[in-house]
Amino acid sequence: MATIKRDDVFSIAAFDPSKFSETFRDFAEQGAKQSKDAFAKMKTAAEDAGKTVQSSMQTAQAGSVELGLKAIDALRINAESSLSHMEALLGVKSVAEFFELQTSFFRKQAEVTAEQAKSMQETSAKVAETLAKPAKAAAEKAMATFKAA
């Protein structure tokens, strides 16, 4: 009977197929487990993103309604003020009184317009901040989840 040299690199007897298949099976099982874990994380992140988008859309809708109501209120106030001014102008008895009414009206309208613009700007900033919070929190959560992996 022939003796097999164990130090021969090309010796087929040194290759144990059972160890290779066990190693390959372990490798495949680990890969499948990692794929399942990654899929579960992606699914959770996608569901969270969907909830965030839905919440953001509801917040945007509420914010646009609030801004619309402010704009309507500003238009109402301006229209009432203009009508009152027109009525006052109908009772003018002199040119001096006319200029006095006009000057007073323009001054008051400038103040009201500045206040309305400030109110709209504050409301817009509040809506934008409220809208950005959930998206920022969701993005930070998603990044933390993937960094931990």
C-alpha positions in Angstrom: 0.0 0.0 0.0 1.2 3.5 -0.9 1.8 6.1 1.8 0.4 9.6 1.4 2.6 12.5 2.1 0.8 15.1 4.2 3.1 17.9 3.3 2.3 17.6 -0.4 0.3 20.7 -1.4 -1.3 18.9 -4.3 -2.4 15.9 -2.4 -6.1 15.3 -2.8 -6.3 13.2 0.4 -5.5 16.4 2.4 -8.8 18.0 1.2 -11.7 17.1 3.5 -15.0 17.9 1.6 -17.1 17.6 4.8 -15.3 20.5 6.4 -15.7 22.6 3.3 -19.4 22.0 3.1 -19.9 22.9 6.8 -17.9 26.1 6.4 -19.9 27.0 3.3 -23.2 26.2 5.0 -22.2 28.4 8.0 -21.2 31.2 5.7 -24.5 31.0 3.8 -26.5 30.9 7.0 -24.7 34.0 8.3 -25.3 35.8 5.0 -29.0 34.9 5.1 -29.3 36.1 8.7 -27.6 39.3 7.9 -29.8 39.9 4.9 -32.9 39.2 6.9 -31.8 41.7 9.6 -30.9 44.3 7.0 -34.3 43.8 5.4 -36.1 44.1 8.7 -34.3 47.4 9.5 -35.0 48.8 6.0 -38.7 47.8 6.3 -39.0 49.5 9.7 -37.2 52.6 8.4 -39.5 52.7 5.4 -42.6 52.4 7.6 -41.3 55.1 9.9 -40.6 57.3 6.8 -44.2 56.7 5.6 -45.6 57.7 8.9 -43.4 60.8 9.0 -44.5 61.9 5.5 -48.2 61.4 6.4 -47.7 63.4 9.6 -45.8 66.1 7.7 -48.5 66.4 5.1 -51.2 66.8 7.8 -49.1 69.4 9.5 -48.5 71.2 6.2 -52.2 71.2 5.5 -53.0 72.6 9.0 -50.4 75.2 8.5 -51.6 76.3 5.1 -55.1 76.5 6.5 -53.9 78.8 9.3 -52.0 81.0 6.8 -55.0 81.1 4.6 -57.2 82.2 7.5 -54.7 84.9 8.4 -54.6 86.2 4.8 -58.5 86.3 4.7 -58.6 88.2 7.9 -56.0 90.7 6.6 -58.1 91.2 3.4 -61.3 91.7 5.5 -59.6 94.2 7.8 -58.1 96.1 4.8 -61.5 96.1 2.9 -63.3 97.4 6.0 -60.7 100.1 6.5 -60.9 101.2 2.8 -64.7 101.3 2.9 -64.7 103.4 6.1 -62.1 105.7 4.5 -64.3 106.1 1.4 -67.3 107.0 3.6 -65.2 109.6 5.5 -64.0 111.1 2.2 -67.6 111.6 1.1 -68.2 113.9 4.0 -65.1 116.1 3.3 -65.8 119.8 3.2 -62.4 121.2 2.3 -59.2 120.2 0.5 -57.2 120.5 3.8 -59.6 118.0 5.4 -59.2 115.7 2.4 -55.4 115.7 2.7 -55.6 115.2 6.4 -57.9 112.1 6.0 -55.7 110.7 3.2 -52.5 111.2 5.2 -54.0 109.6 8.3 -55.4 106.7 6.3 -52.1 106.0 4.6 -50.2 106.1 7.9 -52.7 103.8 9.5 -52.6 101.4 6.5 -48.8 101.3 6.6 -48.9 100.3 10.3 -51.6 97.7 9.8 -49.8 96.2 6.8 -46.5 96.0 8.8 -48.4 94.2 11.6 -50.0 91.8 9.2 -46.7 91.0 7.5 -45.1 90.4 10.8 -47.9 88.1 11.9 -47.8 86.1 8.6 -44.0 85.8 8.9 -44.2 84.5 12.4 -46.9 82.0 11.5 -44.9 80.8 8.4 -41.8 80.3 10.6 -43.8 78.4 13.2 -45.4 76.2 10.5 -42.0 75.6 8.9 -40.4 74.7 12.2 -43.3 72.3 13.1 -43.0 70.8 9.7 -39.3 70.2 9.9 -39.2 68.6 13.4 -40.7 65.2 12.6 -38.6 64.8 9.4 -35.4 65.7 11.3 -36.2 63.3 14.1 -37.0 60.5 11.7 -33.8 61.1 9.7 -31.7 61.1 12.9 -33.4 57.9 14.1 -32.8 56.2 10.8 -29.1 57.2 10.7 -28.7 56.0 14.3 -30.3 52.6 13.4 -27.9 52.1 10.4 -24.8 53.3 12.3 -25.6 50.7 15.1 -25.7 47.9 12.5 
